Amino acid sequence: VLGFKLLMYREFPQWEFNVYFVAPIADASTIPEDEDGRWAMCMNTPGCLELTWNYGSEKEDAKYVYNTGNGDSTGTSDGQKIKG
């Protein structure tokens, strides 16, 4: 989607989440085979995104739910709700 390729991912079952790193890579054959090379590519590729999946967040009654950042005062300096 949008030309993004999966560069690498890590699973952290002990903390119940996985992280995925995607970037706009034109030629997937340029993605290194080794973990250190993949990490270096993630850190040096403009537009590389880190996506996190918290286990169970896909359930409606989940402890973790999708947050747009627009519905609460998290991140505002004056504590006011953000209207999105």
N, C-alpha and C positions, 0 to 999 in steps of 0.2 A: 504494500500500500504506500503510495507516494514515493516509491523508490527506496524505501527504508529496508535494510537487511538486518537480521539478527546477528550482532557481533559476538555476543556472549551472554550467558546467564549464570546465575548462582542460586542454589537452593539452600535455604536456612530453616530446615524443619524444626530445629530446636527453638527457634523464635517465631515459627509459623508464618514465614513469608519467603517469596522468591523475588529476585530482581532480574530484569532483562535490559540489555543495552542494545538499542537500535540506532542506525545512522544511515544517512543517504549515501549509499555506496553503489556506484555504477556497475562495478565488476566484482561479483562475489568471490571470484577466484583470488582476489587480492587480500582476502581476510586470512590472517595467519592461522596455522593449525595449532600452535602451542598457546597455552593460557596466558603467559607473559606477553606474547606478541599481540594477542587479542585485547588484553587490558591496555597495552600501550596504544593500540589503534583507537580504542574507546576514548582515551584521555587526550588524543591528539587530532580527532576528527571533528571539525566544526559541525554543529547540529546533532551531535550524538545525544540521545535521550535515554534517561534511566527510568524504567517503568517498574513499579512495585505491585506485586499481587499479595495481599494479606489473605491467608487461608481462611475460608469461610465468608469472605466479603461478598460473594455472589449470592448469598442467602438473604432473603428479605428481613429476617430477624437476627441478622448478624451483629456481632459486637462492633465490627468495622463496617461502615457504609460509605458509599461514594459521597464526596463532599466537593462542591464546586468552589468553596471558599467564599461564596457570596451570601450565605445564609446566617452567618454568625459573626461575632466581633473578633474572632481570632485574627491577629495580624494588624489590627487597627490601633493607632496610637491613642485614640480618645475613647475606645470601648464602644463606639457606635456600630450598629449593624450596617453591613454593606448591602446595598440594594443592587441586584444584578439584572 
